[in-house]
């Protein structure tokens, strides 16, 4: 139980911090640099990286581990509107699509989950991130009824967020290796 609480605290906190960083820093800078950009979506959406990497590292445990952070993030961004049916559907999509995708791929014979003695396939994780981004963008756009421009913006933001999240994780792994 203690391990679950630690995982949940870490995953949800990192997710919420990624959302806060995105909305407080990335989007305002994006609006200054690209004032004609019509979408409200972030072109660097770091929370997607947190979702995918959490699913890769924790499997099914990522769903309950991310849920408090995702709910807090939706509430932070949308207030009480976070509990409208469309946003509740988006919350379910946000916490479930990445783990479901990793398990579906494992069932199809492509097990990417970490294991002792096997180096992570970072490119493979990027591919899964792209696949989950397409699924999440399509399902989120379906829930919110947004345009194709939003779909493309979500894809760009998700992939750049995952890329930078992977870089951070790789450097964190290297730092931990050097400490030991």
N, C-alpha and C positions, 0 to 999 in steps of 0.2 A: 504494500500500500504506500509506503514511504517513497519507493522508486517512482510509482505512478504520480504522486504529488510533486515530486521534483521535476519529472518530465513535463507535467502539465504546467507548472510554474515557469519553466524555461521556455517551452514552446509557445505558450500563450503570451508571455512577456515579450519575447523576441518578435512575435507576430504583431502585437500591439505597437511596439516601438517602431517596427518597419512601417506600419500604417501611419503613425504620427509623423515620422520623418518624411514620408511621401507627401502627406497633406500639408505639413508645415514648412517644408523646405523645397522638395522636388517640384511640386506643382506651382508654387509661386515663382520659382526660378524659370520653370518651363513657360509660364504665362508672360514673363518678361522677355525671354528669348524668342518665343514664337507667339506673338500676340494675335496672329491671324489663324492660329490652330483652332479649329471649330469644336474639338472634342473636350470633354471634361476629364477624360481618362488620362492617367499619368503615362508618359512615355518611358518611365523607369519605375515599375511597380514592384518594389522589393518584397512585399508580402507573398507574391507567387513563389519566389525562391524559398521562403520559409515553409510554405505549404508542401512544395515538392520535396525539399530536403528532409522535412519532418516525416513525410510518408516513406521516403527511402530508408531513413534511419530507424523509424519506429513501427512501420507497417500499420496494422489496424489501430494500434495505440495512438497514432497521430490524430485520429478523429476526436476522441474525448480530450486529448492533450491540447489540441488547437481550439476546441469549441469555446472555452471562456474568452480567449483572446479575440476570436472572430466576432463573438457577440459584443464584446466591449468595443471593438473597432467599429462595427456597424452602428452601435449606439453613439459612439464618439462622432461619427460622420453624419448620421441621419437623425440623431435624437430618438424620440419615441417612434418615429416612422420606421425604425429598424425592425419593429415588430409587425409591420404590414405583411400580408401574405407573400408578396413578391420578394421582399427582403428576407423573410424567413426561408423562402426557397433558395435564395442566393447564399444564405448562410449554410444550408445543407450542401449545396454545390461546393462552396469554398472548402469545407472540411472533408468531404467524402470523395471527390473525383480523383485526386492524386493517389490516395491509398487503393481505391478500387482499380485504377489503371495499373499500378504496380502489381497487384495480385492477379489481374487478368492476364498481364504479360507473363507472369510466372506460371500460370495455368497453361499458357500457350507454349511453354518451354523456354522462356527468356527470363531467367531469374536474375534480377539486378540487385537484390537486397545484399547488404554488406555481409561478408562471411570471412572467417579467419583464414588467412593464407591466400586470399584473392584480393588483388588491387581493385579499387573502384574503377568503373568504366565511366569517366566523367562525360564523355561524348554521349554515351548511352543515356545518362541521366538528363542531358540536354534534350535528347530526342523525346524522352518520356515527358519532359517539361513542355516541349512544343505540343505534343499530343494532348496533354492535360490542359494546356492553354486553349487549344482549339475547342475541346469539349466544354471547358468552363466558360469560355467566351460565348459559345453558341447557347449554352444553357442559361447563362446570366442574361444575355440579350433576349432570349425567349421570355425569361421571367420579367424583365423590365420593359420589353418591347422597344428596344433601341435600334438605331440604324446600323447599316453595314460599316459606316465610318467608325462607329464605336467598336465594332467587332475587330477591325484592323488595329485600332488604337490599343485595345486590350491585348491583342497578340504581341504587338511591339513592346508594350510595357511589361507584360509577363516575361517575355524572353530576355529582355535586358535585365529585369530584376533577378531572374534565375541565374543569368550569367554572372552578375556581380555577387550574388549569394554564393554561387559555387566557388568563385575566386576567394571570397572571405573564408569559406569552409576549408578549402585547400590550404590556405595560409595558416588557419587555426590548427589543422592537423599537423602541419610542419612544425609549428611552434611547440605543440604538445610533444611531438617526437624528439625535438631538440632538448626539451626539458627533462626527458627521461634518458 
